[in-house]
C-alpha cells in the first residue's frame, strides 16, 4: 500500500548498533502500529499508538522503543541490535472508528549479524 | 480477543471457488471477524470483515454462521495471484485492541 511508506526496505547491520526504522503515512489515519514477523509465523505486535500523545506496548516490546513524531510518522528503534531481532518488520495504520481495518506498508527486512 | 483455528494449508484449482474455513467458537457478541492475506513477504492486505451478516465486496464473500462460531471466506474464482497466507482474526468492536495474527492458512492455487 503506497500510502504507508517504510524506510529502509532492507537493512543489514551488526550486533550492538542502534537502528531506526521509519514509517510515514498519507492516509490521515490516527492509529499506527509496528509488527514483526519471523519466518513461518504470523505477525506479532511490538508497539502501537492511537494518537500523537499515546504509546502502548504490544506483545513483544522488550528491546524496542518508538516515537510518534507527528500524526503521519511513527518510528521504531532498536537501541542495541541483537541477532534474534532479525526479522521482517511491518508498519500499519488505521482510522480510529471502531471497526476499521488496518493498512500495511511493504515491510523492512532487517538482518543483524 | 477470541482465538481462531484455521487449517494449515489448502489447495484450490485455478478458476474454482476457494472456501477457507475459520473456527472462532469463543467469539463474543461485540467481536468482528476480519480476514487478511499476505502474498509472499509483502505487507498483509485487508480483505473483508463482518459482525453477524454475510458480507461481500469486490475481493471476496464472508459467510458467518448463525451462532457466529465459525466463518468461511470465499474467493469466487481463484487465480494464481490469490496464492497467499490467509489470516482469520477476531477483534473487539471498540477497535481499541490491536489485531492478533495466528499462523493462518496457506492457500495454493494450482493451474
Interface residues (C-beta under 8 A of the other chain):
Chain A: X1 X4 X33 X35 X40 X41 X42 X43 X44 X45 X48 X50 X58 X88 X90 X92 X94 X96 X97 X98 X99 X100 X101 X102 X103 X104 X105 X106 X107 X109
Chain B: X32 X34 X36 X41 X42 X43 X44 X45 X46 X49 X51 X87 X91 X93 X94 X95 X96 X98 X99 X100 X101 X102 X103 X104
